[in-house]
Each structure stands twice: as C-alpha cells, then as structure tokens.
Amino acid sequence: MATRSKQPHRSDLAIHPGEVLADELEARSMTQRTLAEAIGRPEQAISEIIRGKKGITAETALQLSDVFGVSAEFWMNLQSTYALTLAREAAGAKRRTLSRPLRKGATPKRAATR
C-alpha cells in the first residue's frame, strides 16, 4: 500500500503572475495602457510585469485588486508561489551539485581554519 506524503502538493511549474495578469486583461478586452492609467502606473511597469521582468509588489496587488475585484492576497500568493518555486529549483540544483559522490580515492576539502 502506498503511503501518502504529509506535504501539500506543489507544482514544479513556475508561473509568473504576469501571465495571469495578461490573461485577465485579454478576458476583459483591456489594454496595458488602460490598466496603467487606471492604477496610475507607467505602461512600461505593466509591460514588465506581463513579460516576467518585474514582480508584483504589495502596492501593485492592492491596485490590481481595486481594478479587477480580485483580492490583493490572490496577486501576492501568485507572486510568492512563483518566487518559492524558483527558489526550490535553485536549491535543488545546488543540492544535486553538492551531493555528487567523490571520485574514488578523493577526500573532501576542509575549510581553512584561523
């Protein structure tokens, strides 16, 4: 009988909140410029979020909440989930590098002591 993990299921797929924002704009037939004007931000800031170059801050989450009627927590959860997924990927890569077996006959290097 298989045992179930006590850890909650998490996706290994990192989805930037800008992708969700782009979908929301499309669903509402809203342009980036219209959104930028509605929240008082430069259009470039919206473009950078959508392209994944910039994250969603708490202030932006509040502004998006006002415009779309979706909670600020929703937007912040998207951002934090994305950031955690990337951190897990980076940590996993680092652990795999550190856990490689030593060549036969090699000894681990120790840090120099003062």
N, C-alpha and C positions, 0 to 999 in steps of 0.2 A: 504494500500500500504506500503510495507516495505521500510524503509529508509536505505540508504547506508552509511556505515562508511566512514569518510574522511581519516581515517588512511589507509596506504598501507597494502595490505595483507602480512602477515608474517607467515612463517611456525613455528609450535611449535616443529618441529623435528630438533634436533641439529645434524648436520652432520659435523664431524671433517674434515678439509681439507686433512688429511692423507688418508681418504677413497677415495677422488678424485685422489690424487696422486697415490695410489695403482692401481686404475682403469686405469690411464694414463700409468703407467708402463706396466701393463698387455696388454693394447691395442697396445703398441709399442714393445712388447716382450723384454722389457728391465729389467734387474735385478736391485735390490737396489745397488749392488756393482758397476755396470756400471754407474748408476746415481751419486753415491757418488764420483767416480773417475772423472766424467765429471764436477762436480761443486767444486771439491777439498774439500769435507767434509768427515768426518768419516762415514763409512757404518752404524755405530750404530746410528748416528744422523738421518739418513734417516729412519731406522727401528723405532725409537722412534716417529717420525712424523707419520708414517703409522699406528702405534699402538695407536695413540692418546695420547701419553705420553708427547709429545712436540709440541709446536705450530710452525707456520710458521712466521718467522721474515721478516722484510723488506729486509734484505740481502738475505735470502733464496728465497724470492719471486723474486728478481732480477735474481738470479741464475737459478731458475726454468723457468723463462721467456726466458732466453738465450737458455736453452736446449730444451724446448718444443715449443717455438714460441708463447706462450700464454702470455698476458700482466701480468706484476707484480701486477697490480691492481686487476686482476682476483683472484690471490692467496691471496692477502691481504683482498679482500672482503670476500672470503670464511672464512678466519680466524676471521675477525671482526664479521661476521654474526654468526659464531659459538659461539664466546665469548658473544655476546649480547643475544643470545638465552639462554645460560646458566645463565647469569645474570638475565634475565627476570624470568626464572624458580625459581631462588633463591629468588628474590624479591617477587614473587607471593606467595611462601611458607611462607615467613616472614610476608607478609600482611595477609594471611589467619590465621596465628598464632596470630597476633596482633588484628585481628578483631573478634575473638571469643567473644560471649556475656558473660558477667559476670554472675556468679550464682546469683540467687535471693537473695537479701539482702547484697550482697558483694559490697564493694566500691573500686574504683580504688586506687592503691597505688600511692602516690605522691613522687617525687624525694626529697631527703633531701636537705634543703637549708642551706647555710652557714651563 
